[in-house]
């Protein structure tokens, strides 16, 4: 299946320090990521082993979160992580409490409580797995922003990522799925929405030594997000 590739944004004209964001031209459209520059001194050198696809994806995921959760952009919502941690720590607590009770109590007397603890532990672990697979899925970033012009405008963006494996002669690629909703009146009035999917080869963002070109990556991500914010992507 052919992959939709985003338009190259690495030309000098697309640099965040030179290109104003069209999404900031209207009071109903707050500034997009390309209009908010990232000072070079705020970037640390990122170098990884490019032969490891897991490291490549995780590094791109982390760079995306840093870029979009900057001040004046989106506040990252950690709901999925919080739910998984709550279920995970709940299972650990139940397992520990059950083990301690079984150790301090005579075997026959402890059996009902131990069975209850075991069943509860299995339930919590199963819920954690099901939540991660069916609800969270490939989602790596959920962000929200509230701004005020003539009214309070709320924006919500959800981004999923995956690695597209080698296909024919194409190297592995980083694929993003982005959805965006802009509303007012506590979500009662829909102002705009957009959705897009695009991919780009990992070797476009990393050199032969494994150093990441963060500016090029940010320009690509920022361009996709702004297209969705402007309703140009479907």
N, CA and C of each residue as an Amber inpcrd file, in Angstrom:
protein
   702
   0.8500000  -1.1860000   0.0000000   0.0000000   0.0000000   0.0000000
   0.8880000   1.2380000   0.0000000   0.6380000   2.1720000  -0.8720000
   1.4670000   3.3670000  -0.9860000   1.3200000   4.2230000   0.2550000
   2.4270000   4.8200000   0.6430000   2.4000000   5.6610000   1.8210000
   2.2830000   7.1080000   1.4000000   1.3970000   7.8670000   2.0470000
   1.2600000   9.2920000   1.8060000   2.3860000   9.9970000   2.5210000
   3.2370000  10.7200000   1.7470000   4.3900000  11.3960000   2.3240000
   4.1420000  12.8860000   2.3900000   4.4170000  13.4810000   3.5370000
   4.1770000  14.9160000   3.6930000   5.1230000  15.7150000   2.8290000
   4.7120000  16.8800000   2.4080000   5.5330000  17.7810000   1.6200000
   6.7740000  18.1760000   2.3840000   7.9340000  18.1830000   1.6860000
   9.1860000  18.5220000   2.3470000   9.1050000  19.9340000   2.9130000
   9.5150000  20.0650000   4.1670000   9.4530000  21.3780000   4.8320000
  10.8150000  21.8490000   5.2790000  11.8560000  21.2450000   4.7260000
  13.2050000  21.5450000   5.2070000  13.8860000  22.6400000   4.4160000
  13.1910000  23.3190000   3.5050000  13.7840000  24.4020000   2.7580000
  13.9420000  25.6130000   3.6520000  14.8680000  26.5500000   3.3120000
  15.0840000  27.7220000   4.1680000  13.8120000  28.5280000   4.3890000
  12.9300000  28.5840000   3.3570000  11.7150000  29.3790000   3.5150000
  10.8010000  28.8090000   4.5850000  10.9710000  27.5180000   4.8990000
  10.0860000  26.8870000   5.8740000  10.6240000  26.9480000   7.2830000
  11.7880000  27.5890000   7.4410000  12.3800000  27.6600000   8.7690000
  11.4670000  28.4030000   9.7180000  11.3410000  27.9150000  10.9770000
  10.4250000  28.5510000  11.9080000  10.7530000  29.9990000  12.1980000
  12.0410000  30.3830000  12.0080000  12.4250000  31.7580000  12.2890000
  12.0760000  32.6830000  11.1300000  11.6870000  32.0990000   9.9630000
  11.4110000  32.9270000   8.7980000   9.9780000  32.7930000   8.3270000
   9.3450000  31.7030000   8.6750000   8.0010000  31.4500000   8.1490000
   6.9420000  31.7300000   9.1990000   6.0840000  32.7250000   8.9960000
   4.9890000  32.9480000   9.9310000   3.9260000  31.8950000   9.7520000
   3.2410000  31.6000000  10.8110000   2.1890000  30.5800000  10.7550000
   0.8830000  31.1920000  10.2990000   0.3330000  30.6140000   9.2240000
  -0.9500000  31.1080000   8.7480000  -2.0720000  30.7980000   9.7040000
  -1.8290000  29.7970000  10.5980000  -2.8890000  29.4580000  11.5440000
  -3.0390000  30.5070000  12.6270000  -2.0770000  31.4600000  12.6690000
  -2.1990000  32.5160000  13.6580000  -2.7760000  33.7870000  13.0820000
  -3.2400000  33.7370000  11.8080000  -3.7240000  34.9370000  11.1460000
  -5.1320000  35.3180000  11.5670000  -5.8390000  34.4190000  12.1920000
  -7.2130000  34.6870000  12.6040000  -7.3200000  34.5820000  14.1110000
  -8.1180000  35.4530000  14.7460000  -8.2810000  35.3650000  16.1950000
  -8.8820000  34.0380000  16.6350000  -9.6100000  33.3460000  15.7080000
 -10.1850000  32.0590000  16.0380000  -9.1750000  30.9280000  15.8670000
  -8.0210000  31.2280000  15.2720000  -6.9970000  30.2140000  15.0350000
  -5.7130000  30.6150000  15.7470000  -5.4840000  30.0940000  16.9390000
  -4.2770000  30.4160000  17.6870000  -3.0330000  29.9950000  16.9150000
  -1.8740000  30.5300000  17.2650000  -0.6400000  30.2380000  16.5280000
  -0.3090000  28.7540000  16.5070000   0.2120000  28.3270000  15.3650000
   0.6290000  26.9390000  15.2110000   2.0730000  26.7450000  15.6210000
   2.5550000  25.5110000  15.6030000   3.9110000  25.2130000  16.0940000
   5.0220000  25.8540000  15.2890000   4.8180000  26.0870000  13.9830000
   5.8790000  26.6780000  13.1760000   6.1120000  28.1490000  13.4920000
   5.1360000  28.8070000  14.1030000   5.2820000  30.2280000  14.4090000
   5.9840000  30.4660000  15.7420000   6.1930000  29.4000000  16.4980000
   6.8700000  29.5160000  17.8000000   8.2320000  28.8580000  17.6730000
   9.2700000  29.6490000  17.6210000  10.6060000  29.1400000  17.3440000
  11.1910000  28.3850000  18.5370000  12.0850000  27.4640000  18.2210000
  12.8250000  26.7270000  19.2410000  14.2740000  27.2040000  19.2170000
  14.7360000  27.9380000  20.2380000  16.1130000  28.4170000  20.2540000
  17.0990000  27.2510000  20.1770000  18.1630000  27.3800000  19.3850000
  19.1420000  26.2860000  19.2580000  19.7230000  25.8530000  20.5980000
  19.8720000  26.7950000  21.5290000  20.4540000  26.4430000  22.8240000
  19.5330000  25.5690000  23.6660000  18.2530000  25.5080000  23.2870000
  17.3150000  24.6610000  24.0170000  17.3550000  23.2080000  23.5560000
  18.1040000  22.9590000  22.4970000  18.2100000  21.6000000  21.9760000
  19.5010000  20.9420000  22.4500000  19.3660000  19.7470000  22.9880000
  20.5280000  18.9410000  23.3110000  20.7760000  17.9670000  22.1700000
  22.0470000  17.6370000  21.9350000  22.3780000  16.7030000  20.8660000
  21.7860000  15.3360000  21.2020000  21.0760000  14.7660000  20.2390000
  20.4710000  13.4470000  20.4000000  21.1760000  12.4890000  19.4540000
  21.7760000  11.4550000  20.0150000  22.5090000  10.4720000  19.2110000
  22.1260000   9.0830000  19.6670000  21.7320000   8.2360000  18.7100000
  21.2830000   6.8900000  19.0440000  21.8740000   5.8710000  18.0710000
  21.5790000   4.6080000  18.3560000  21.9470000   3.5170000  17.4640000
  20.8440000   3.3660000  16.4210000  21.1090000   3.7560000  15.1940000
  20.0760000   3.7750000  14.1640000  19.7200000   2.3820000  13.6320000
  20.4110000   1.3570000  14.0760000  20.0610000   0.0010000  13.6540000
  18.9350000  -0.5840000  14.5010000  18.5740000   0.1110000  15.5580000
  17.5210000  -0.3520000  16.4620000  16.2440000   0.4290000  16.1730000
  15.2420000  -0.2400000  15.5960000  14.0050000   0.4390000  15.2230000
  13.2300000   0.9450000  16.4330000  13.3280000   0.2280000  17.5550000
  12.6340000   0.6700000  18.7740000  13.2270000   1.9850000  19.2580000
  14.5650000   2.0950000  19.2540000  15.2130000   3.3440000  19.6550000
  14.8380000   4.4840000  18.7080000  14.7770000   4.2020000  17.4150000
  14.4150000   5.2340000  16.4480000  13.0170000   5.7760000  16.7250000
  12.0660000   4.8790000  16.9120000  10.6930000   5.3170000  17.1660000
  10.5860000   6.0720000  18.4900000  11.1770000   5.5270000  19.5540000
  11.0900000   6.1830000  20.8630000  11.7290000   7.5690000  20.8430000
  12.8450000   7.7040000  20.1220000  13.5200000   8.9980000  20.0320000
  12.6490000  10.0150000  19.3010000  12.0150000   9.5930000  18.2110000
  11.1120000  10.4940000  17.4830000   9.8870000  10.8330000  18.3260000
   9.3550000   9.8450000  19.0480000   8.2090000  10.1080000  19.9300000
   8.5580000  11.1640000  20.9700000   9.7210000  11.0200000  21.5940000
  10.1340000  11.9670000  22.6350000  10.3510000  13.3640000  22.0520000
  10.9490000  13.4340000  20.8590000  11.1800000  14.7370000  20.2250000
   9.8510000  15.4110000  19.8840000   8.8840000  14.6460000  19.4360000
   7.5550000  15.1990000  19.1210000   6.8940000  15.7620000  20.3750000
   6.9680000  15.0210000  21.4780000   6.3450000  15.4880000  22.7230000
   7.0070000  16.7760000  23.2090000   8.3370000  16.8390000  23.1460000
   9.0350000  18.0650000  23.5720000   8.6120000  19.2510000  22.7200000
   8.4870000  19.0240000  21.4370000   8.1890000  20.1040000  20.4980000
   6.7730000  20.6530000  20.6750000   5.7990000  19.7770000  20.7980000
   4.4100000  20.2190000  20.8480000   3.9430000  20.6240000  22.2380000
   4.6690000  20.2510000  23.2730000   4.2530000  20.6140000  24.6340000
   4.9790000  21.8540000  25.1400000   5.5380000  22.6460000  24.2130000
   6.1860000  23.8950000  24.6060000   5.1500000  24.9240000  25.0760000
   5.5940000  25.9450000  25.8190000   4.6730000  27.0090000  26.2390000
   3.9770000  27.6320000  25.0230000   2.7200000  27.9760000  25.1890000
   1.8680000  28.5640000  24.1540000   1.3860000  27.5530000  23.1300000
   1.8350000  26.3140000  23.2290000   1.2970000  25.2760000  22.3620000
   0.3400000  24.4080000  23.1760000   0.5810000  23.1280000  23.2340000
  -0.3790000  22.2380000  23.8730000   0.1290000  21.7290000  25.2270000
  -0.7950000  21.6220000  26.1480000  -0.4890000  20.9870000  27.4280000
  -0.7660000  19.5020000  27.2830000   0.2700000  18.6950000  27.5200000
   0.1040000  17.2640000  27.3290000  -0.8030000  16.6620000  28.3970000
  -1.7350000  15.8440000  27.9440000  -2.6550000  15.1400000  28.8380000
  -2.1270000  13.7190000  29.0330000  -1.9060000  13.3370000  30.2870000
  -1.2940000  12.0400000  30.5850000  -2.3160000  11.0060000  31.0480000
  -3.5600000  11.1190000  30.5830000  -4.6140000  10.2310000  31.0630000
  -4.2770000   8.7630000  30.8330000  -3.8420000   8.4250000  29.6290000
  -3.5610000   7.0180000  29.3300000  -2.4550000   6.4690000  30.2280000
  -1.4060000   7.2580000  30.4060000  -0.3090000   6.8260000  31.2770000
  -0.7820000   6.6800000  32.7180000  -1.5970000   7.6290000  33.1740000
  -2.1010000   7.5690000  34.5540000  -2.9630000   6.3290000  34.7820000
  -3.8080000   6.0040000  33.8030000  -4.6680000   4.8210000  33.9560000
  -3.8260000   3.5560000  34.0200000  -2.8550000   3.4380000  33.1280000
  -2.0100000   2.2410000  33.1330000  -1.2040000   2.1280000  34.4210000
  -0.6750000   3.2580000  34.8960000   0.0960000   3.2350000  36.1400000
  -0.7860000   2.8740000  37.3290000  -1.9960000   3.4180000  37.3480000
  -2.9180000   3.1100000  38.4490000  -3.2420000   1.6240000  38.4880000
  -3.5510000   1.0560000  37.3350000  -3.8530000  -0.3730000  37.2790000
  -2.6250000  -1.2110000  37.6210000  -1.4660000  -0.7780000  37.1220000
  -0.2410000  -1.5260000  37.3960000   0.1370000  -1.5050000  38.8620000
   0.1240000  -0.3060000  39.4580000   0.4660000  -0.2050000  40.8830000
  -0.5970000  -0.8610000  41.7450000  -1.8490000  -0.8310000  41.2970000
  -2.8990000  -1.5380000  42.0250000  -2.6190000  -3.0230000  42.0840000
  -2.1750000  -3.5870000  40.9470000  -1.8280000  -4.9950000  40.9190000
  -0.6520000  -5.3220000  41.8180000   0.3480000  -4.4390000  41.8190000
   1.5140000  -4.6490000  42.6840000   1.1070000  -4.6080000  44.1590000
   0.2700000  -3.6460000  44.5200000  -0.1780000  -3.5260000  45.9150000
  -0.9690000  -4.7610000  46.3380000  -1.8740000  -5.2140000  45.4790000
  -2.6840000  -6.4000000  45.8030000  -1.7990000  -7.6230000  45.9560000
  -0.8350000  -7.7850000  45.0440000   0.0620000  -8.9410000  45.1220000
   0.8860000  -8.9060000  46.4110000   1.3950000  -7.7120000  46.7510000
   2.1990000  -7.5890000  47.9710000   1.3800000  -7.8390000  49.2230000
   0.1840000  -7.2500000  49.2640000  -0.6720000  -7.4310000  50.4430000
  -1.1240000  -8.8750000  50.5900000  -1.4220000  -9.5130000  49.4690000
  -1.8470000 -10.9140000  49.5100000  -0.7220000 -11.8160000  49.9870000
   0.4700000 -11.5620000  49.4700000   1.6230000 -12.3670000  49.8870000
   1.9340000 -12.1890000  51.3620000   1.8740000 -10.9550000  51.8330000
   2.1610000 -10.6920000  53.2430000   1.1140000 -11.3450000  54.1470000
  -0.1410000 -11.2690000  53.7590000  -1.2100000 -11.8780000  54.5540000
  -1.0620000 -13.4000000  54.5880000  -0.7550000 -13.9730000  53.4320000
  -0.5800000 -15.4180000  53.3880000   0.6140000 -15.8890000  54.1770000
   1.6430000 -15.0450000  54.2860000   2.8500000 -15.4140000  55.0350000
   2.5990000 -15.3560000  56.5400000   1.7730000 -14.3900000  56.9820000
   1.5500000 -14.1940000  58.4110000   0.3620000 -14.9930000  58.9480000
  -0.4380000 -15.5500000  58.0610000  -1.6490000 -16.2550000  58.4910000
  -1.5290000 -17.7480000  58.1870000  -2.1200000 -18.5400000  59.0410000
  -2.0960000 -19.9920000  58.8410000  -2.7060000 -20.3300000  57.4710000
  -2.1530000 -21.3420000  56.8220000  -2.4580000 -21.6410000  55.4220000
  -3.9530000 -21.7930000  55.1590000  -4.6270000 -22.6500000  55.8810000
  -6.0450000 -22.9070000  55.6300000  -6.8930000 -21.6690000  55.8780000
  -6.5500000 -20.9160000  56.9170000  -7.3170000 -19.7050000  57.2280000
  -7.0910000 -18.6120000  56.1810000  -5.9200000 -18.6440000  55.5690000
  -5.5780000 -17.5850000  54.6210000  -6.0900000 -17.8590000  53.2090000
  -6.4830000 -19.1010000  52.9250000  -6.8390000 -19.4730000  51.5570000
  -7.9210000 -18.5910000  50.9220000  -9.0370000 -18.2830000  51.5850000
 -10.0610000 -17.4420000  50.9370000  -9.5350000 -16.0640000  50.5300000
  -8.7940000 -15.4420000  51.4460000  -8.2680000 -14.1070000  51.1420000
  -7.2070000 -14.1690000  50.0470000  -6.3880000 -15.2190000  50.0640000
  -5.3540000 -15.3590000  49.0460000  -5.9880000 -15.5640000  47.6630000
  -7.0220000 -16.3850000  47.6060000  -7.7260000 -16.5890000  46.3390000
  -8.3340000 -15.2750000  45.8420000  -8.9370000 -14.5210000  46.7690000
  -9.5360000 -13.2310000  46.3860000  -8.4640000 -12.2790000  45.8590000
  -7.3180000 -12.2550000  46.5460000  -6.2200000 -11.3930000  46.1020000
  -5.6890000 -11.8100000  44.7420000  -5.5860000 -13.1310000  44.5230000
  -5.1000000 -13.6260000  43.2370000  -6.0480000 -13.2540000  42.1030000
  -7.3380000 -13.4220000  42.3470000  -8.3210000 -13.0770000  41.3170000
  -8.2990000 -11.5800000  41.0180000  -8.1880000 -10.7660000  42.0680000
  -8.1440000  -9.3110000  41.8750000  -6.8870000  -8.9000000  41.1240000
  -5.7700000  -9.5480000  41.4390000  -4.5130000  -9.2450000  40.7380000
  -4.6320000  -9.5750000  39.2510000  -5.1760000 -10.7420000  38.9280000
  -5.3480000 -11.1310000  37.5350000  -6.2840000 -10.1630000  36.8170000
  -7.3450000  -9.7340000  37.5030000  -8.2940000  -8.7990000  36.9090000
  -7.6260000  -7.4620000  36.5870000  -6.8610000  -6.9320000  37.5420000
  -6.1870000  -5.6450000  37.3260000  -5.1570000  -5.7380000  36.1980000
  -4.4090000  -6.8280000  36.1690000  -3.4050000  -7.0130000  35.1200000
  -4.0590000  -7.1420000  33.7550000  -5.1670000  -7.8710000  33.7040000
  -5.8870000  -8.0300000  32.4390000  -6.4600000  -6.7020000  31.9610000
  -7.0250000  -5.9260000  32.8810000  -7.5640000  -4.6120000  32.5180000
  -6.4680000  -3.6980000  31.9880000  -5.2970000  -3.7420000  32.6130000
  -4.1770000  -2.9170000  32.1560000  -3.7820000  -3.2870000  30.7270000
  -3.7000000  -4.5730000  30.4490000  -3.3320000  -5.0340000  29.1080000
  -4.3870000  -4.6510000  28.0780000  -5.6600000  -4.8550000  28.4160000
  -6.7390000  -4.5280000  27.4900000  -6.8040000  -3.0280000  27.2260000
  -6.5930000  -2.2220000  28.2580000  -6.6290000  -0.7710000  28.0980000
  -5.5030000  -0.3130000  27.1620000  -4.2990000  -0.8470000  27.4060000
  -3.1610000  -0.4540000  26.5800000  -3.3700000  -0.8450000  25.1100000
  -4.0050000  -1.9800000  24.8780000  -4.1580000  -2.4740000  23.5080000
  -5.3390000  -1.8390000  22.7800000  -6.5040000  -1.7810000  23.4390000
  -7.7200000  -1.3550000  22.7630000  -8.0170000   0.1420000  22.9030000
  -7.5910000   0.7590000  23.9960000  -7.9110000   2.1660000  24.2300000
  -6.7320000   3.0760000  23.8670000  -5.6000000   2.8250000  24.4850000
  -4.4260000   3.6640000  24.2120000  -3.8570000   3.3860000  22.8320000
  -3.6810000   2.1350000  22.4970000  -3.1700000   1.7640000  21.1850000
  -1.8150000   2.3930000  20.8980000  -1.7020000   3.0420000  19.7310000
  -0.4440000   3.6660000  19.3110000  -0.3620000   5.1410000  19.6870000
  -1.3040000   5.6240000  20.4960000  -1.3230000   7.0490000  20.8500000
  -0.0830000   7.4100000  21.6810000   0.6170000   8.4360000  21.2470000
   1.8130000   8.8830000  21.9780000   1.6410000  10.2910000  22.5430000
   0.6830000  11.0510000  22.0170000   0.5280000  12.4320000  22.4930000
  -0.9280000  12.8580000  22.3970000  -1.4450000  13.3430000  23.5200000
  -2.7530000  13.9880000  23.5560000  -2.5350000  15.3600000  24.1850000
  -2.8810000  16.4050000  23.4550000  -2.6560000  17.7510000  23.9560000
  -3.9020000  18.6020000  23.8920000  -3.9630000  19.5830000  24.7680000
  -5.1140000  20.4820000  24.8090000  -4.6260000  21.8990000  25.0570000
  -5.3230000  22.8500000  24.4690000  -4.9850000  24.2590000  24.6620000
  -6.2630000  25.0780000  24.6680000  -6.3190000  26.0470000  25.5910000
  -7.4420000  26.9670000  25.6420000  -6.9210000  28.3780000  25.3910000
  -7.5760000  29.0790000  24.4840000  -7.2300000  30.4660000  24.1890000
  -8.5030000  31.2940000  24.1970000  -8.3230000  32.6090000  24.2360000
  -9.4790000  33.5010000  24.2860000  -9.2900000  34.6360000  23.2930000
 -10.2420000  34.7690000  22.3670000 -10.2840000  35.9220000  21.4760000
 -11.6010000  36.6400000  21.7480000 -12.6370000  36.3020000  21.0250000
 -13.9720000  36.8160000  21.3330000 -14.7190000  35.8370000  22.2350000
 -14.1690000  34.6410000  22.3380000 -14.7470000  33.5890000  23.1590000
 -13.6470000  32.6050000  23.5210000 -13.9390000  31.7130000  24.4420000
 -12.9630000  30.7070000  24.8320000 -12.9460000  29.5990000  23.7840000
 -11.7840000  29.3790000  23.2170000 -11.6120000  28.3550000  22.1860000
 -10.7510000  27.2340000  22.7600000 -11.2170000  26.0050000  22.6100000
 -10.4930000  24.8300000  23.0960000 -10.0360000  23.9920000  21.9100000
  -8.7660000  23.6290000  21.9330000  -8.2100000  22.7660000  20.8930000
  -7.7320000  21.4650000  21.5300000  -7.9330000  20.3860000  20.8380000
  -7.4660000  19.0860000  21.2940000  -6.8270000  18.3620000  20.1160000
  -5.6390000  17.8370000  20.3570000  -4.9120000  17.1250000  19.3060000
  -4.5010000  15.7590000  19.8230000  -4.6650000  14.7500000  18.9900000
  -4.2930000  13.3880000  19.3360000  -3.3900000  12.8400000  18.2400000
  -2.2360000  12.2960000  18.6400000  -1.2520000  11.8150000  17.6720000
  -0.8590000  10.3810000  18.0010000  -0.9240000   9.5340000  16.9980000
  -0.4640000   8.1520000  17.1120000   0.7480000   7.9630000  16.2080000
   1.6300000   7.0730000  16.5860000   2.8100000   6.8080000  15.7640000
   3.0560000   5.3130000  15.6560000   3.6870000   4.9420000  14.5740000
   4.0870000   3.5610000  14.3640000   5.2740000   3.5290000  13.4170000
   5.9700000   2.4110000  13.4110000   7.0580000   2.2150000  12.4630000
   6.5490000   1.4030000  11.2920000   6.6950000   1.9590000  10.1110000
   6.3360000   1.2190000   8.9140000   7.5690000   0.4500000   8.4660000
   7.5270000  -0.8660000   8.4530000   8.7140000  -1.6700000   8.1570000
   9.1890000  -1.5130000   6.7170000  10.3140000  -2.1110000   6.4340000
  10.8930000  -2.0480000   5.0950000   9.9190000  -2.6290000   4.0800000
   9.6860000  -1.8850000   3.0030000   8.8200000  -2.3500000   1.9160000
   9.5810000  -2.2250000   0.6080000   9.8110000  -3.3640000  -0.0340000
  10.6010000  -3.3990000  -1.2670000  11.9620000  -2.7530000  -1.0260000
  12.2080000  -1.6250000  -1.6810000  13.4970000  -0.9410000  -1.4890000
  13.3740000   0.2400000  -0.5360000  12.1770000   0.4810000   0.0080000
  11.9940000   1.6110000   0.9150000  12.4750000   1.2640000   2.3220000
  13.2680000   2.1450000   2.9350000  13.7350000   1.8990000   4.3090000
  12.5920000   2.0790000   5.3000000  12.7770000   1.6480000   6.5480000
  11.7150000   1.8240000   7.5590000  11.3780000   3.3000000   7.7450000
  10.1010000   3.5660000   8.0260000   9.6300000   4.9470000   8.1140000
   8.8590000   5.1770000   9.4030000   8.8230000   6.4420000   9.7870000
   8.0790000   6.8920000  10.9590000   6.7500000   7.4280000  10.4650000
   5.6510000   6.8170000  10.9030000   4.3320000   7.2000000  10.4190000
   3.5060000   7.8260000  11.5350000   2.8830000   8.9540000  11.2400000
   2.0470000   9.6610000  12.2010000   0.6060000   9.7160000  11.7230000
  -0.3140000   9.5630000  12.6690000  -1.7340000   9.7940000  12.4280000
  -2.1670000  10.8980000  13.3840000  -2.6940000  11.9880000  12.8410000
  -3.0120000  13.1760000  13.6400000  -4.4810000  13.5320000  13.4760000
  -5.1480000  13.7790000  14.5870000  -6.5220000  14.2910000  14.5470000
  -6.5950000  15.5390000  15.4250000  -7.4280000  16.4790000  15.0050000
  -7.5010000  17.7910000  15.6600000  -8.9450000  18.2530000  15.7110000
  -9.3370000  18.7980000  16.8530000 -10.6900000  19.3310000  17.0200000
 -10.5820000  20.6900000  17.7010000 -11.2850000  21.6760000  17.1550000
 -11.3460000  23.0150000  17.7500000 -12.8100000  23.3140000  18.0530000
 -13.0820000  23.7100000  19.2840000 -14.4640000  23.9320000  19.6890000
 -14.5540000  25.0990000  20.6670000 -15.7710000  25.5080000  20.9430000
 -16.0190000  26.5420000  21.9470000 -17.2570000  26.1400000  22.7310000
 -17.5280000  26.8870000  23.7960000 -18.7010000  26.5770000  24.6080000
 -18.6210000  25.2210000  25.2550000 -17.4550000  24.9130000  25.8330000
 -17.2420000  23.6220000  26.5110000 -17.5050000  22.4450000  25.5790000
 -17.0800000  22.6120000  24.3130000 -17.2180000  21.5340000  23.3530000
 -18.5540000  21.4540000  22.6590000 -19.4550000  22.3870000  22.9350000
 -20.7940000  22.3230000  22.3440000 -20.8330000  22.8680000  20.9230000
 -19.8890000  23.7650000  20.6070000 -19.8670000  24.3640000  19.2830000
 -18.5750000  23.9760000  18.5670000 -18.6840000  23.2150000  17.4910000
 -17.5260000  22.7770000  16.7320000 -17.0840000  23.8700000  15.7680000
 -15.8330000  24.2960000  15.8900000 -15.2920000  25.3410000  15.0320000
 -14.4870000  24.7760000  13.8730000 -13.8940000  23.6330000  14.0770000
 -13.0900000  23.0400000  13.0100000 -12.5110000  21.7200000  13.4520000
 -12.1430000  20.9170000  12.4680000 -11.5010000  19.6430000  12.7690000
 -10.7050000  19.1920000  11.5600000  -9.7780000  18.3020000  11.7910000
  -8.9580000  17.7950000  10.7040000  -8.3190000  16.4820000  11.0920000
  -7.8900000  15.7580000  10.0780000  -7.2510000  14.4700000  10.3150000
  -6.3050000  14.1960000   9.1680000  -5.1470000  13.6130000   9.4670000
  -4.1990000  13.2780000   8.4180000  -3.3030000  12.1320000   8.8610000
  -2.6650000  11.5140000   7.8800000  -1.6890000  10.4540000   8.1380000
  -0.5460000  10.6470000   7.1530000   0.6740000  10.5940000   7.6570000
   1.8320000  10.7810000   6.7950000   3.0230000  10.0460000   7.3780000
   3.9480000   9.6860000   6.5110000   5.1400000   8.9820000   6.9690000
   6.3840000   9.5110000   6.2970000   7.4980000   9.3270000   6.9550000
   8.7830000   9.7640000   6.4060000   9.8670000   8.8150000   6.8960000
  10.8090000   8.4760000   6.0150000  11.8620000   7.5330000   6.3750000
  12.6960000   8.0630000   7.5360000  13.0880000   7.1580000   8.4080000
  13.9090000   7.5510000   9.5580000  15.2220000   8.1820000   9.1200000
  15.7830000   7.6950000   8.0180000  17.0900000   8.2280000   7.6190000
  17.0220000   9.6790000   7.1620000  15.7960000  10.2450000   7.0500000
  15.6680000  11.6690000   6.7480000  15.9600000  12.5250000   7.9690000
  15.9040000  11.9270000   9.1520000  16.0850000  12.6780000  10.4000000
  17.3740000  12.3360000  11.1430000  18.0820000  11.3040000  10.7160000
  19.3100000  10.8900000  11.4000000  20.4310000  10.7550000  10.3820000
  21.6170000  11.2460000  10.7640000  22.7550000  11.0870000   9.8640000
  23.4160000   9.7270000  10.0720000  24.5120000   9.4850000   9.3690000
  25.1540000   8.1710000   9.4180000  25.7610000   7.8500000  10.7830000
  25.9760000   8.8740000  11.6070000  26.5260000   8.6290000  12.9470000
  25.4360000   8.4650000  13.9990000  24.1660000   8.6560000  13.6140000
  23.0660000   8.5010000  14.5470000  22.6060000   9.7840000  15.1920000
  23.1490000  10.9390000  14.7650000  22.7390000  12.2270000  15.3370000
  21.4370000  12.6770000  14.6730000  20.5040000  13.0930000  15.4870000
  19.1930000  13.4920000  14.9840000  19.1850000  14.9550000  14.5370000
  18.6290000  15.1990000  13.3490000  18.4060000  16.5630000  12.8720000
  17.0530000  17.0140000  13.4310000  17.0880000  17.5820000  14.6300000
  15.8450000  17.9200000  15.3240000  15.0680000  19.0130000  14.6230000
  15.7750000  19.9760000  14.0320000  15.0660000  21.0620000  13.3470000
  14.2770000  20.5300000  12.1580000  14.8760000  19.6370000  11.3950000
  14.1780000  19.0680000  10.2440000  12.9670000  18.2550000  10.6970000
  13.1320000  17.4950000  11.7730000  12.0170000  16.7070000  12.3030000
  10.9000000  17.6220000  12.7810000  11.2450000  18.6860000  13.4890000
  10.2410000  19.6060000  14.0100000   9.4970000  20.3230000  12.8840000
  10.2150000  20.6840000  11.8180000   9.5600000  21.3200000  10.6810000
   8.5400000  20.3920000  10.0330000   8.8970000  19.1190000   9.9410000
   7.9740000  18.1430000   9.3460000   6.7340000  17.9670000  10.2300000
   6.9610000  17.7420000  11.5230000   5.8360000  17.5660000  12.4420000
   4.9970000  18.8370000  12.5060000   5.6600000  19.9920000  12.6420000
   4.9310000  21.2570000  12.7320000   4.1020000  21.5380000  11.4980000
   4.6380000  21.2020000  10.3190000   3.8830000  21.4020000   9.0890000
   2.6330000  20.5420000   9.0340000   2.7490000  19.2900000   9.4690000
   1.5850000  18.4080000   9.4860000   0.5210000  18.9210000  10.4490000
   0.9580000  19.3490000  11.6300000   0.0050000  19.8330000  12.6360000
  -0.6980000  21.0890000  12.1410000   0.0380000  21.9900000  11.5110000
  -0.5910000  23.2110000  11.0240000  -1.5720000  22.9320000   9.8860000
  -1.2540000  21.9670000   9.0270000  -2.2030000  21.6050000   7.9680000
  -3.5130000  21.1070000   8.5720000  -3.3990000  20.3010000   9.6390000
  -4.6020000  19.7830000  10.2880000  -5.3600000  20.9240000  10.9710000
  -4.6340000  21.8280000  11.6320000  -5.2800000  22.9560000  12.2900000
  -6.0260000  23.8620000  11.3150000  -5.4900000  23.9800000  10.1030000
  -6.1080000  24.8430000   9.0990000  -7.1810000  24.1300000   8.3050000
  -7.3670000  22.8390000   8.5900000  -8.3880000  22.0900000   7.8680000
  -7.9980000  21.7110000   6.4650000  -6.6890000  21.7540000   6.1410000
  -6.2420000  21.4330000   4.7810000  -6.0240000  19.9390000   4.6010000
  -5.8870000  19.2110000   5.7080000  -5.6540000  17.7780000   5.6220000
  -6.9430000  17.0300000   5.9370000  -7.0830000  15.8700000   5.3170000
  -8.2720000  15.0550000   5.5620000  -7.8550000  13.6260000   5.8480000
